[in-house]
Amino acid sequence: MTTPPPTTARSWLREHSELGVCVLLLVLGVLVLTDALTMDVDITQRGPVGPRTVPVVVGAGLLVVAVLLAVDVLRGGRGEAESGEDVDLAEPADWRTVALLTGVFLAFAALIDPFGFPISGALLFWGSAYALGSRHYDRDPLIAAGLSLVTYFVFDNLLGVPLPGGPLMGVL
């Protein structure tokens, strides 16, 4: 029995490159399931569903998707190359927008402790809108403040996830 020349193996791998995504999904699924099933859970702290339920469902879903994708690829299925994207590859990247968004996120991370979520969140939402091209200087800060306050109330009061209130803690 002879082994096929390397060019044949390379061409087969090139034609089935989507199998790399399958391997990645498989590894992630095994990792998530292993972590979920080895999680130390105190039975008295557990609710009706438990903290393992969502990671087990996500891990199992990743494994199922990995297997289904591998079967599709081995049967000849292929993804469309770049046709689903509305991207002109001849144009350069918009590094200004990337830099502005990076600055906004870093400023949010630095300001959340001293100013709290409502103020830093409003700056995050307004800064993101500005970085992505919105130039409504009268409307955007109001929408950002409202969105930040609604997010704060939903997380802090309804979901029970404490967010820092900052100087507005007594007011809110």
GUZA-251742 format. One record per residue (C-alpha): residue number from 1; residue in three letters; y, x, z. Coordinates in steps of 0.5 Angstrom, whole numbers, plus 500, padded with zeros to 3 digits. Layout:
N
+-----+-----+-------+------+-----+
|   n | res | north | east |  up |
+-----+-----+-------+------+-----+
| NUM | Ala |     Y |    X |   Z |
...
+-----+-----+-------+------+-----+
***
This chain:
172
+-----+-----+-------+------+-----+
|   n | res | north | east |  up |
+-----+-----+-------+------+-----+
|   1 | Met |   500 |  500 | 500 |
|   2 | Thr |   507 |  503 | 498 |
|   3 | Thr |   513 |  501 | 501 |
|   4 | Pro |   519 |  499 | 497 |
|   5 | Pro |   524 |  503 | 495 |
|   6 | Pro |   530 |  503 | 500 |
|   7 | Thr |   535 |  500 | 495 |
|   8 | Thr |   530 |  494 | 495 |
|   9 | Ala |   531 |  493 | 502 |
|  10 | Arg |   538 |  494 | 502 |
|  11 | Ser |   539 |  489 | 497 |
|  12 | Trp |   535 |  484 | 501 |
|  13 | Leu |   539 |  485 | 507 |
|  14 | Arg |   545 |  484 | 503 |
|  15 | Glu |   543 |  478 | 501 |
|  16 | His |   541 |  476 | 508 |
|  17 | Ser |   546 |  478 | 512 |
|  18 | Glu |   547 |  472 | 515 |
|  19 | Leu |   541 |  474 | 519 |
|  20 | Gly |   546 |  478 | 523 |
|  21 | Val |   549 |  472 | 526 |
|  22 | Cys |   543 |  469 | 528 |
|  23 | Val |   541 |  475 | 532 |
|  24 | Leu |   548 |  475 | 535 |
|  25 | Leu |   547 |  468 | 537 |
|  26 | Leu |   540 |  469 | 539 |
|  27 | Val |   542 |  475 | 544 |
|  28 | Leu |   548 |  470 | 547 |
|  29 | Gly |   543 |  464 | 548 |
|  30 | Val |   538 |  469 | 552 |
|  31 | Leu |   543 |  472 | 556 |
|  32 | Val |   546 |  465 | 558 |
|  33 | Leu |   540 |  462 | 559 |
|  34 | Thr |   538 |  468 | 563 |
|  35 | Asp |   544 |  468 | 567 |
|  36 | Ala |   544 |  461 | 568 |
|  37 | Leu |   537 |  461 | 571 |
|  38 | Thr |   538 |  467 | 575 |
|  39 | Met |   544 |  464 | 578 |
|  40 | Asp |   544 |  463 | 586 |
|  41 | Val |   545 |  456 | 588 |
|  42 | Asp |   545 |  453 | 595 |
|  43 | Ile |   542 |  446 | 595 |
|  44 | Thr |   547 |  443 | 599 |
|  45 | Gln |   553 |  445 | 595 |
|  46 | Arg |   550 |  442 | 589 |
|  47 | Gly |   552 |  436 | 586 |
|  48 | Pro |   548 |  431 | 582 |
|  49 | Val |   548 |  435 | 576 |
|  50 | Gly |   549 |  442 | 579 |
|  51 | Pro |   552 |  449 | 576 |
|  52 | Arg |   546 |  451 | 572 |
|  53 | Thr |   546 |  445 | 567 |
|  54 | Val |   552 |  446 | 563 |
|  55 | Pro |   550 |  454 | 562 |
|  56 | Val |   543 |  452 | 560 |
|  57 | Val |   545 |  446 | 555 |
|  58 | Val |   549 |  452 | 552 |
|  59 | Gly |   544 |  457 | 552 |
|  60 | Ala |   539 |  452 | 549 |
|  61 | Gly |   544 |  450 | 544 |
|  62 | Leu |   545 |  457 | 542 |
|  63 | Leu |   538 |  458 | 541 |
|  64 | Val |   537 |  452 | 537 |
|  65 | Val |   543 |  454 | 532 |
|  66 | Ala |   540 |  461 | 531 |
|  67 | Val |   533 |  459 | 529 |
|  68 | Leu |   536 |  453 | 525 |
|  69 | Leu |   541 |  458 | 521 |
|  70 | Ala |   535 |  463 | 520 |
|  71 | Val |   531 |  458 | 517 |
|  72 | Asp |   536 |  456 | 513 |
|  73 | Val |   538 |  463 | 511 |
|  74 | Leu |   531 |  465 | 509 |
|  75 | Arg |   530 |  459 | 505 |
|  76 | Gly |   536 |  461 | 501 |
|  77 | Gly |   542 |  458 | 504 |
|  78 | Arg |   548 |  462 | 504 |
|  79 | Gly |   555 |  461 | 506 |
|  80 | Glu |   561 |  460 | 501 |
|  81 | Ala |   565 |  466 | 501 |
|  82 | Glu |   572 |  465 | 502 |
|  83 | Ser |   573 |  459 | 499 |
|  84 | Gly |   574 |  455 | 505 |
|  85 | Glu |   579 |  459 | 508 |
|  86 | Asp |   587 |  458 | 505 |
|  87 | Val |   588 |  465 | 506 |
|  88 | Asp |   591 |  470 | 501 |
|  89 | Leu |   588 |  476 | 502 |
|  90 | Ala |   593 |  480 | 497 |
|  91 | Glu |   598 |  478 | 502 |
|  92 | Pro |   599 |  483 | 508 |
|  93 | Ala |   598 |  481 | 515 |
|  94 | Asp |   604 |  478 | 519 |
|  95 | Trp |   604 |  483 | 525 |
|  96 | Arg |   611 |  480 | 527 |
|  97 | Thr |   607 |  473 | 529 |
|  98 | Val |   602 |  477 | 532 |
|  99 | Ala |   606 |  481 | 536 |
| 100 | Leu |   611 |  475 | 539 |
| 101 | Leu |   604 |  472 | 541 |
| 102 | Thr |   602 |  478 | 545 |
| 103 | Gly |   608 |  478 | 548 |
| 104 | Val |   608 |  471 | 550 |
| 105 | Phe |   601 |  471 | 553 |
| 106 | Leu |   603 |  478 | 557 |
| 107 | Ala |   609 |  475 | 560 |
| 108 | Phe |   605 |  469 | 562 |
| 109 | Ala |   600 |  473 | 565 |
| 110 | Ala |   606 |  477 | 569 |
| 111 | Leu |   610 |  471 | 571 |
| 112 | Ile |   605 |  466 | 573 |
| 113 | Asp |   605 |  469 | 580 |
| 114 | Pro |   612 |  469 | 582 |
| 115 | Phe |   614 |  463 | 578 |
| 116 | Gly |   608 |  459 | 578 |
| 117 | Phe |   605 |  455 | 573 |
| 118 | Pro |   610 |  450 | 571 |
| 119 | Ile |   615 |  455 | 569 |
| 120 | Ser |   611 |  460 | 566 |
| 121 | Gly |   607 |  455 | 562 |
| 122 | Ala |   613 |  452 | 559 |
| 123 | Leu |   615 |  459 | 557 |
| 124 | Leu |   608 |  460 | 554 |
| 125 | Phe |   608 |  453 | 550 |
| 126 | Trp |   616 |  454 | 548 |
| 127 | Gly |   614 |  462 | 546 |
| 128 | Ser |   608 |  460 | 542 |
| 129 | Ala |   612 |  455 | 538 |
| 130 | Tyr |   617 |  459 | 537 |
| 131 | Ala |   612 |  465 | 535 |
| 132 | Leu |   609 |  460 | 530 |
| 133 | Gly |   615 |  458 | 527 |
| 134 | Ser |   618 |  452 | 530 |
| 135 | Arg |   626 |  453 | 530 |
| 136 | His |   628 |  446 | 534 |
| 137 | Tyr |   632 |  449 | 540 |
| 138 | Asp |   633 |  443 | 543 |
| 139 | Arg |   627 |  439 | 542 |
| 140 | Asp |   622 |  445 | 543 |
| 141 | Pro |   624 |  447 | 551 |
| 142 | Leu |   623 |  440 | 553 |
| 143 | Ile |   616 |  439 | 550 |
| 144 | Ala |   614 |  445 | 553 |
| 145 | Ala |   616 |  443 | 560 |
| 146 | Gly |   613 |  436 | 559 |
| 147 | Leu |   607 |  439 | 557 |
| 148 | Ser |   607 |  444 | 562 |
| 149 | Leu |   608 |  439 | 568 |
| 150 | Val |   603 |  435 | 565 |
| 151 | Thr |   598 |  440 | 565 |
| 152 | Tyr |   599 |  442 | 572 |
| 153 | Phe |   599 |  435 | 575 |
| 154 | Val |   592 |  434 | 571 |
| 155 | Phe |   589 |  441 | 573 |
| 156 | Asp |   592 |  441 | 580 |
| 157 | Asn |   591 |  434 | 582 |
| 158 | Leu |   586 |  430 | 578 |
| 159 | Leu |   581 |  436 | 577 |
| 160 | Gly |   582 |  440 | 583 |
| 161 | Val |   583 |  446 | 580 |
| 162 | Pro |   589 |  449 | 584 |
| 163 | Leu |   595 |  453 | 580 |
| 164 | Pro |   600 |  457 | 583 |
| 165 | Gly |   606 |  452 | 584 |
| 166 | Gly |   611 |  458 | 585 |
| 167 | Pro |   618 |  456 | 587 |
| 168 | Leu |   617 |  449 | 585 |
| 169 | Met |   611 |  448 | 590 |
| 170 | Gly |   615 |  444 | 595 |
| 171 | Val |   619 |  439 | 589 |
| 172 | Leu |   612 |  438 | 585 |
+-----+-----+-------+------+-----+
***
